[in-house]
Amino acid sequence: MASSDLCGKLEIDVEIKATAQQFHDMVWNRPHHVSNAAEEKVHGCDLHEGEWGTVGSIIVWHYTHDGERKWAKDLVEAVDEENNSITLRFLEGDLMKEYKSFVFHIQATPKSNGQGAIVRWIMEYERLHDAVAHPETLLELVADVSKDIDAHILSNN
């Protein structure tokens, strides 16, 4: 059993002007369009197995993090359409050089006033050893990508 100090959980809320459904639709059904919205951060998204918008599909992401081009292969582990949530489990790639496990939970919730939404990103991970940093800069990256997606959605409406 891993020591509990190697396991971590980070989360961030990002306020957006688009609806929760619009954001969720982009991440769930059209993740290959994220690179259009955040082209400086996300360089591509390829379907490796399955179909877009399907639980069990495997997606390969190409992105820049901490000034370096990186890649990640993830499994769409779960989706809750009613609650606009998706869970991605990372299988391979640069993250897996430092983490034994890494999971993103993404949920878009309508704001109570009906204007826009709050996107919550939760990262649960287990570092391979104590020298691996907690992924705070990755949390900043996904927050920035959320804002880029929001701007892209609004500019196309």
SERO-4910 file (N, C-alpha, C, O; in steps of 0.05 Angstrom, whole numbers):
BEGIN
 pado doro    nc1    nc2    nc3   cac1   cac2   cac3    cc1    cc2    cc3    oc1    oc2    oc3
  Met    A     17    -24      0      0      0      0     18     25      0     37     26     15
  Ala    A     11     44    -17     27     69    -19     23     86      6      2     85     19
  Ser    A     44    100     13     40    118     36     22    141     28     22    150      5
  Ser    A      5    150     46    -15    169     40     -4    196     30    -17    211     16
  Asp    A     21    202     37     33    228     28     40    227     -1     45    248    -13
  Leu    A     40    204    -14     44    203    -43     18    208    -59     19    214    -82
  Cys    A     -4    204    -45    -30    208    -58    -39    237    -54    -34    249    -33
  Gly    A    -53    247    -74    -61    275    -71    -87    280    -87    -95    264   -104
  Lys    A    -99    303    -80   -123    312    -93   -122    342    -94   -120    355    -74
  Leu    A   -125    353   -118   -125    382   -122   -151    388   -138   -160    373   -154
  Glu    A   -162    412   -132   -186    419   -147   -186    449   -151   -174    465   -136
  Ile    A   -200    457   -172   -203    486   -178   -230    490   -191   -240    473   -207
  Asp    A   -243    513   -185   -268    521   -198   -262    544   -217   -247    562   -210
  Val    A   -273    542   -241   -269    563   -261   -297    573   -269   -314    558   -278
  Glu    A   -301    599   -266   -326    611   -274   -326    617   -304   -307    628   -314
  Ile    A   -347    608   -318   -349    613   -346   -376    626   -353   -394    625   -337
  Lys    A   -377    638   -376   -402    651   -385   -419    632   -402   -444    636   -403
  Ala    A   -407    613   -415   -422    593   -430   -439    576   -411   -435    576   -387
  Thr    A   -458    561   -422   -474    543   -405   -458    519   -398   -439    512   -411
  Ala    A   -467    506   -376   -455    481   -368   -457    460   -390   -438    445   -395
  Gln    A   -480    459   -404   -484    439   -425   -465    445   -449   -454    426   -460
  Gln    A   -461    470   -456   -443    477   -478   -414    468   -472   -400    456   -489
  Phe    A   -405    473   -448   -378    466   -440   -375    435   -440   -356    425   -451
  His    A   -394    422   -427   -393    393   -426   -394    380   -454   -379    361   -459
  Asp    A   -410    391   -471   -412    381   -498   -385    382   -513   -377    364   -527
  Met    A   -371    404   -509   -345    407   -522   -325    387   -511   -311    374   -527
  Val    A   -323    384   -485   -304    365   -473   -311    336   -477   -294    319   -481
  Trp    A   -337    330   -477   -346    302   -479   -350    293   -508   -339    272   -516
  Asn    A   -364    308   -524   -371    300   -551   -352    310   -572   -350    298   -594
  Arg    A   -338    332   -567   -321    344   -587   -294    352   -576   -285    375   -580
  Pro    A   -280    334   -561   -254    342   -549   -233    349   -571   -215    364   -565
  His    A   -237    338   -595   -218    345   -617   -221    374   -625   -204    384   -641
  His    A   -241    388   -616   -244    417   -621   -230    434   -600   -227    458   -604
  Val    A   -222    422   -578   -209    437   -557   -183    451   -567   -177    473   -559
  Ser    A   -169    438   -585   -145    450   -596   -151    475   -613   -134    492   -615
  Asn    A   -175    477   -624   -184    501   -637   -188    524   -617   -182    547   -623
  Ala    A   -198    517   -594   -203    537   -573   -178    545   -558   -176    569   -550
  Ala    A   -160    527   -554   -136    532   -537   -111    524   -552    -95    508   -542
  Glu    A   -107    534   -576    -86    524   -594    -58    528   -584    -40    512   -591
  Glu    A    -53    547   -566    -26    550   -555    -21    530   -533      3    525   -527
  Lys    A    -42    518   -522    -38    500   -499    -44    471   -508    -30    452   -499
  Val    A    -64    467   -524    -72    440   -533    -68    439   -563    -80    454   -578
  His    A    -50    421   -572    -42    420   -600    -57    399   -617    -56    399   -641
  Gly    A    -71    381   -603    -86    361   -617    -99    341   -598    -90    339   -575
  Cys    A   -119    328   -608   -133    308   -593   -142    287   -613   -158    293   -631
  Asp    A   -132    263   -611   -137    241   -630   -152    219   -616   -147    211   -594
  Leu    A   -171    207   -631   -186    184   -622   -168    160   -627   -161    154   -650
  His    A   -161    145   -605   -144    122   -608   -161     96   -610   -155     78   -626
  Glu    A   -182     95   -594   -201     72   -595   -229     82   -589   -232    101   -574
  Gly    A   -249     69   -600   -276     76   -594   -287     97   -612   -278    101   -635
  Glu    A   -306    112   -601   -319    134   -616   -320    158   -598   -322    156   -574
  Trp    A   -320    182   -611   -323    207   -596   -349    205   -580   -369    195   -590
  Gly    A   -349    215   -556   -373    216   -540   -382    189   -529   -406    185   -525
  Thr    A   -363    171   -526   -370    144   -516   -352    136   -493   -328    138   -494
  Val    A   -365    126   -471   -350    116   -448   -334     92   -458   -344     75   -474
  Gly    A   -309     90   -449   -292     68   -458   -273     76   -480   -254     62   -487
  Ser    A   -278     99   -492   -261    109   -514   -234    117   -502   -231    125   -479
  Ile    A   -213    115   -519   -186    123   -511   -178    146   -529   -179    144   -553
  Ile    A   -169    168   -516   -162    192   -530   -132    199   -524   -123    195   -502
  Val    A   -118    209   -545    -91    218   -542    -90    248   -545    -99    259   -565
  Trp    A    -79    261   -524    -77    291   -524    -48    299   -529    -30    285   -520
  His    A    -45    321   -543    -19    333   -547    -21    362   -536    -39    377   -545
  Tyr    A     -4    369   -518     -7    395   -504     20    406   -495     40    392   -496
  Thr    A     20    431   -486     44    443   -475     39    448   -445     18    460   -438
  His    A     57    439   -428     55    442   -400     83    449   -389    102    436   -395
  Asp    A     84    471   -374    110    480   -363    131    485   -385    154    479   -382
  Gly    A    121    495   -408    139    502   -430    148    479   -447    164    483   -465
  Glu    A    138    455   -442    147    431   -457    123    419   -471    101    417   -460
  Arg    A    127    410   -495    106    394   -510    105    367   -498    125    353   -494
  Lys    A     81    358   -492     76    332   -479     53    318   -492     39    329   -509
  Trp    A     49    293   -483     26    277   -493     15    261   -470     28    255   -451
  Ala    A    -11    253   -474    -24    236   -454    -45    220   -468    -59    229   -486
  Lys    A    -47    195   -459    -68    177   -469    -87    172   -446    -78    163   -424
  Asp    A   -113    178   -450   -132    173   -428   -156    157   -437   -163    157   -460
  Leu    A   -168    145   -417   -192    129   -420   -216    146   -410   -215    157   -388
  Val    A   -237    148   -426   -262    161   -417   -275    140   -399   -288    121   -408
  Glu    A   -271    144   -373   -280    124   -353   -309    125   -346   -322    105   -343
  Ala    A   -320    150   -344   -348    153   -337   -358    180   -347   -343    199   -349
  Val    A   -384    181   -352   -397    206   -360   -425    206   -347   -439    186   -346
  Asp    A   -432    229   -337   -459    234   -327   -470    258   -342   -465    281   -335
  Glu    A   -486    252   -363   -497    273   -380   -515    292   -364   -514    316   -369
  Glu    A   -531    281   -346   -549    298   -330   -534    319   -313   -544    341   -310
  Asn    A   -511    311   -302   -496    329   -285   -472    341   -299   -455    353   -286
  Asn    A   -470    337   -326   -448    349   -342   -421    343   -331   -404    360   -328
  Ser    A   -417    317   -324   -391    309   -313   -378    287   -330   -392    271   -343
  Ile    A   -352    286   -329   -336    266   -343   -312    259   -326   -301    276   -312
  Thr    A   -304    233   -327   -280    224   -313   -261    212   -333   -268    195   -349
  Leu    A   -236    222   -333   -215    212   -351   -193    200   -334   -182    213   -316
  Arg    A   -185    175   -340   -163    162   -327   -140    160   -346   -142    150   -368
  Phe    A   -117    171   -338    -94    171   -355    -80    144   -355    -76    132   -334
  Leu    A    -73    135   -379    -62    108   -382    -32    109   -389    -16     93   -379
  Glu    A    -24    128   -406      3    130   -415     10    159   -420     -8    177   -419
  Gly    A     36    165   -424     44    192   -431     63    204   -411     72    190   -393
  Asp    A     68    229   -414     87    243   -398     80    243   -368     97    241   -351
  Leu    A     54    247   -362     45    246   -334     52    220   -320     59    220   -296
  Met    A     50    198   -335     54    172   -323     84    166   -318     90    145   -307
  Lys    A    102    184   -325    130    181   -318    134    189   -289    154    181   -276
  Glu    A    116    205   -278    118    214   -250     96    205   -231     98    207   -207
  Tyr    A     74    195   -243     51    188   -227     43    159   -232     43    150   -255
  Lys    A     37    145   -210     28    117   -213     -1    117   -223     -8     99   -238
  Ser    A    -16    136   -215    -44    139   -225    -51    168   -226    -41    185   -211
  Phe    A    -69    175   -246    -77    202   -249   -105    202   -262   -109    190   -283
  Val    A   -123    216   -248   -151    217   -257   -161    246   -256   -156    260   -237
  Phe    A   -175    255   -278   -188    280   -278   -218    276   -276   -229    258   -289
  His    A   -231    291   -258   -260    292   -257   -267    321   -265   -257    340   -253
  Ile    A   -284    324   -285   -291    350   -295   -322    352   -293   -336    335   -304
  Gln    A   -331    373   -280   -360    377   -279   -367    406   -283   -355    424   -270
  Ala    A   -386    411   -300   -396    438   -305   -424    440   -293   -442    425   -299
  Thr    A   -428    460   -275   -453    463   -260   -464    491   -267   -450    511   -264
  Pro    A   -490    492   -274   -502    519   -279   -500    536   -254   -504    526   -232
  Lys    A   -495    562   -258   -495    580   -236   -524    585   -227   -543    582   -243
  Ser    A   -528    591   -201   -555    593   -190   -571    616   -203   -595    614   -204
  Asn    A   -557    636   -213   -572    658   -226   -579    652   -255   -591    669   -269
  Gly    A   -571    629   -265   -577    621   -292   -559    633   -313   -562    628   -337
  Gln    A   -539    648   -305   -520    661   -323   -493    647   -321   -478    652   -302
  Gly    A   -487    630   -341   -461    617   -341   -460    592   -323   -480    581   -316
  Ala    A   -435    584   -317   -431    559   -302   -405    560   -287   -389    578   -290
  Ile    A   -402    541   -270   -377    537   -255   -366    510   -264   -380    489   -263
  Val    A   -341    509   -274   -329    485   -282   -310    477   -259   -291    491   -253
  Arg    A   -314    453   -248   -297    443   -227   -279    421   -239   -289    401   -250
  Trp    A   -253    425   -236   -234    404   -243   -223    392   -217   -214    407   -200
  Ile    A   -224    366   -216   -212    352   -193   -191    333   -204   -197    317   -221
  Met    A   -167    334   -193   -145    316   -201   -139    298   -177   -133    308   -155
  Glu    A   -141    272   -181   -133    253   -160   -110    238   -171   -110    228   -194
  Tyr    A    -89    235   -155    -64    224   -166    -48    210   -144    -52    215   -120
  Glu    A    -30    193   -153    -10    181   -135     17    185   -147     23    175   -169
  Arg    A     34    200   -134     62    204   -143     78    179   -140     74    163   -122
  Leu    A     98    176   -158    115    152   -156    134    153   -132    141    133   -121
  His    A    142    178   -125    160    181   -101    158    210    -92    146    227   -105
  Asp    A    170    216    -69    169    242    -56    181    265    -72    173    288    -69
  Ala    A    199    259    -90    212    280   -106    194    291   -128    201    311   -140
  Val    A    172    277   -134    153    286   -155    136    308   -142    125    305   -121
  Ala    A    135    330   -156    119    353   -147     89    347   -149     80    332   -167
  His    A     73    360   -132     44    360   -136     38    376   -161     52    396   -167
  Pro    A     18    369   -176     13    381   -202     -2    407   -203    -21    411   -218
  Glu    A      6    426   -186     -7    452   -185     -7    467   -212    -26    479   -220
  Thr    A     16    465   -226     17    479   -252     -1    466   -273    -10    480   -291
  Leu    A     -6    441   -270    -25    428   -288    -54    437   -282    -70    440   -300
  Leu    A    -59    442   -257    -85    453   -249    -89    481   -261   -111    488   -271
  Glu    A    -68    497   -261    -69    523   -274    -74    521   -304    -89    536   -315
  Leu    A    -61    501   -316    -64    497   -345    -93    490   -352   -105    502   -370
  Val    A   -106    472   -337   -134    464   -344   -153    487   -338   -173    490   -352
  Ala    A   -147    504   -318   -163    528   -313   -161    547   -337   -182    557   -346
  Asp    A   -137    551   -347   -133    568   -371   -147    557   -395   -159    571   -411
  Val    A   -145    531   -399   -159    518   -422   -189    521   -419   -202    525   -440
  Ser    A   -200    519   -395   -228    523   -391   -237    551   -400   -258    554   -413
  Lys    A   -221    571   -394   -227    599   -402   -225    601   -433   -241    615   -445
  Asp    A   -206    588   -445   -204    588   -474   -228    575   -487   -238    584   -507
  Ile    A   -237    552   -476   -260    538   -486   -284    557   -484   -300    559   -503
  Asp    A   -287    570   -462   -309    588   -457   -310    610   -478   -330    616   -491
  Ala    A   -287    623   -483   -285    644   -503   -291    634   -531   -304    648   -546
  His    A   -283    610   -537   -288    597   -563   -318    592   -567   -330    598   -588
  Ile    A   -331    581   -546   -360    576   -547   -375    602   -552   -393    604   -569
  Leu    A   -368    623   -536   -382    649   -538   -378    662   -565   -396    675   -576
  Ser    A   -354    659   -577   -348    672   -603   -362    658   -626   -365    669   -647
  Asn    A   -371    633   -621   -385    618   -642   -416    618   -639   -430    603   -653
  Asn    A   -425    633   -620   -455    635   -616   -465    661   -626   -490    666   -624
***
